[in-house]
């Protein structure tokens, strides 16, 4: 039985290697459209489950781990920006405020399906338009929820975090490791 990480994220691949190097990557091509109104926490669990089930259907004899991360400010979910303008708006809305990062994880092993969500609060310093524009020019914001990656140049924006740092990167590996171990998967 192989361990499959259902993610194209290089950050998740790197973090998964903290747990084990014995895994393979299979990327889900599932439709991730959400047709109902869900809380940010429900959204990440729902999306992780969609990805996990799609990969598990093609690999039923293996253990599949999938995840999804969103940045939330209030009840508004900030996904990946599609333009410089959208990235600027997102980062401006987070400036000087505390927002929440949710990552949902789905583990499918045989008949067992385990899901959980991790929550981390992140507080940004006040950001000037110049700081935001310089960060956008780096190209970092465009493949990241909320238009920033804490492990990159946006680390300079972070006044503090409450919760799991790796969750903000997109994979709460300590909780994942414990969940895999407690369920006899590792």
C-alpha positions as CSV (number, residue, x, y, z in Angstrom):
1,X,0.0,0.0,0.0
2,X,1.5,3.3,-1.1
3,X,1.1,6.7,0.6
4,X,-0.2,9.3,-1.9
5,X,-0.1,13.0,-1.5
6,X,-2.9,14.5,-3.7
7,X,-1.3,17.9,-4.2
8,X,0.8,19.8,-6.8
9,X,2.0,22.2,-4.1
10,X,5.8,22.2,-3.7
11,X,5.4,23.4,-0.2
12,X,3.2,20.4,0.7
13,X,5.6,18.1,-0.9
14,X,8.5,19.5,1.1
15,X,6.5,19.4,4.4
16,X,5.3,15.9,3.8
17,X,8.9,14.8,3.6
18,X,9.3,15.9,7.2
19,X,6.9,12.9,8.0
20,X,8.2,10.4,5.5
21,X,10.1,10.3,2.2
22,X,8.1,7.2,1.2
23,X,5.2,8.8,-0.7
24,X,4.2,9.6,-4.3
25,X,2.4,12.6,-5.8
26,X,-0.9,12.3,-7.6
27,X,-2.7,15.5,-8.5
28,X,-6.5,15.6,-8.5
29,X,-8.3,16.9,-11.6
30,X,-11.6,17.1,-9.7
31,X,-14.0,20.0,-10.1
32,X,-13.5,22.2,-7.0
33,X,-16.6,24.4,-7.6
34,X,-18.6,24.9,-4.4
35,X,-22.3,25.3,-5.0
36,X,-23.3,26.1,-1.5
37,X,-22.4,28.6,1.1
38,X,-20.0,27.2,3.6
39,X,-17.9,28.6,6.4
40,X,-14.1,28.9,5.7
41,X,-13.5,25.8,7.9
42,X,-16.2,23.8,6.1
43,X,-14.9,25.0,2.8
44,X,-11.4,23.6,3.3
45,X,-12.6,20.2,4.6
46,X,-15.1,20.0,1.6
47,X,-12.4,20.8,-0.9
48,X,-9.8,18.5,0.7
49,X,-12.4,15.7,0.6
50,X,-13.2,16.4,-3.1
51,X,-9.5,16.1,-4.0
52,X,-8.8,13.1,-1.9
53,X,-11.8,11.1,-3.1
54,X,-10.9,11.9,-6.8
55,X,-7.4,10.5,-6.3
56,X,-8.6,7.6,-4.1
57,X,-11.1,6.5,-6.7
58,X,-8.1,5.9,-9.1
59,X,-5.9,4.4,-6.3
60,X,-8.3,2.5,-4.1
61,X,-5.6,0.2,-2.5
62,X,-3.5,3.1,-1.3
63,X,-3.7,5.8,1.4
64,X,-4.4,9.3,0.0
65,X,-3.8,12.6,1.8
66,X,-5.2,15.8,0.4
67,X,-5.4,19.3,1.7
68,X,-6.8,22.7,0.9
69,X,-6.0,26.1,2.4
70,X,-7.8,29.4,2.5
71,X,-7.2,32.8,4.0
72,X,-10.3,34.3,5.7
73,X,-10.9,37.8,6.9
74,X,-14.2,38.0,8.7
75,X,-16.3,35.4,6.8
76,X,-14.8,36.4,3.4
77,X,-12.6,33.8,1.8
78,X,-9.5,35.2,0.0
79,X,-8.4,32.7,-2.6
80,X,-5.5,33.0,-5.0
81,X,-5.4,36.4,-6.8
82,X,-5.9,36.5,-10.5
83,X,-4.4,40.0,-11.1
84,X,-2.1,42.5,-9.6
85,X,-5.1,44.6,-8.7
86,X,-6.7,41.7,-6.9
87,X,-3.5,41.0,-5.0
88,X,-3.2,44.6,-4.0
89,X,-6.8,44.6,-2.7
90,X,-6.3,41.5,-0.7
91,X,-3.0,42.6,0.9
92,X,-4.5,46.0,1.6
93,X,-7.4,44.4,3.3
94,X,-5.1,42.4,5.6
95,X,-2.8,45.4,6.4
96,X,-2.7,46.0,10.1
97,X,-5.3,43.4,10.9
98,X,-5.6,39.8,12.1
99,X,-6.9,37.2,9.6
100,X,-7.3,33.5,9.8
101,X,-5.8,30.7,7.8
102,X,-7.7,27.4,7.6
103,X,-6.3,24.2,6.1
104,X,-8.5,21.2,5.7
105,X,-7.0,17.7,5.5
106,X,-8.6,14.5,4.2
107,X,-7.0,11.1,4.7
108,X,-8.5,8.2,2.9
109,X,-7.2,4.7,3.8
110,X,-9.3,1.7,2.8
111,X,-12.8,2.3,4.1
112,X,-11.6,4.9,6.6
113,X,-12.0,8.6,5.8
114,X,-10.6,11.1,8.3
115,X,-10.9,14.9,8.0
116,X,-9.9,17.8,10.1
117,X,-9.2,21.5,9.8
118,X,-6.5,23.5,11.5
119,X,-6.9,27.2,12.2
120,X,-4.1,29.8,12.6
121,X,-4.5,33.5,13.2
122,X,-2.0,35.8,11.5
123,X,-1.6,39.5,12.3
124,X,0.1,41.8,9.7
125,X,1.8,45.1,10.4
126,X,0.4,48.2,8.7
127,X,1.6,47.9,5.1
128,X,2.4,50.8,2.8
129,X,1.3,50.9,-0.8
130,X,5.1,50.7,-1.7
131,X,5.6,47.6,0.4
132,X,2.6,45.9,-1.2
133,X,3.6,46.9,-4.7
134,X,7.2,45.7,-4.2
135,X,5.9,42.3,-3.0
136,X,3.5,42.0,-5.9
137,X,6.4,42.8,-8.3
138,X,8.2,39.8,-6.8
139,X,5.6,37.5,-8.3
140,X,5.1,35.6,-5.0
141,X,1.4,36.4,-4.4
142,X,-0.1,34.7,-7.5
143,X,-0.2,31.0,-6.5
144,X,-1.0,31.6,-2.8
145,X,-4.3,32.0,-0.9
146,X,-4.7,35.5,0.4
147,X,-2.0,36.7,-2.0
148,X,1.0,35.9,0.3
149,X,3.3,33.2,1.4
150,X,4.5,33.4,5.0
151,X,7.7,31.4,4.1
152,X,8.7,34.0,1.5
153,X,9.1,37.7,1.3
154,X,5.7,38.2,3.0
155,X,7.4,37.1,6.3
156,X,8.3,40.8,6.6
157,X,4.6,41.6,7.0
158,X,3.9,39.3,9.9
159,X,3.6,40.9,13.3
160,X,2.6,37.6,15.0
161,X,0.9,34.3,14.6
162,X,-1.3,32.3,17.0
163,X,-1.3,28.6,16.0
164,X,0.6,26.3,13.7
165,X,3.1,28.1,11.4
166,X,3.1,25.2,9.0
167,X,-0.6,25.5,8.7
168,X,-0.1,28.9,7.2
169,X,2.2,27.3,4.6
170,X,-0.6,25.0,3.8
171,X,0.0,21.8,5.7
172,X,-0.4,21.3,9.5
173,X,2.2,18.5,9.6
174,X,2.4,18.0,13.3
175,X,-1.3,17.3,13.5
176,X,-1.2,15.2,10.3
177,X,1.7,13.1,11.7
178,X,-0.2,12.5,14.9
179,X,-3.4,11.6,13.1
180,X,-1.6,9.2,10.8
181,X,0.1,7.5,13.7
182,X,-2.9,7.4,16.0
183,X,-4.9,5.7,13.2
184,X,-2.2,3.1,12.4
185,X,-1.5,4.5,9.0
186,X,2.2,5.2,9.7
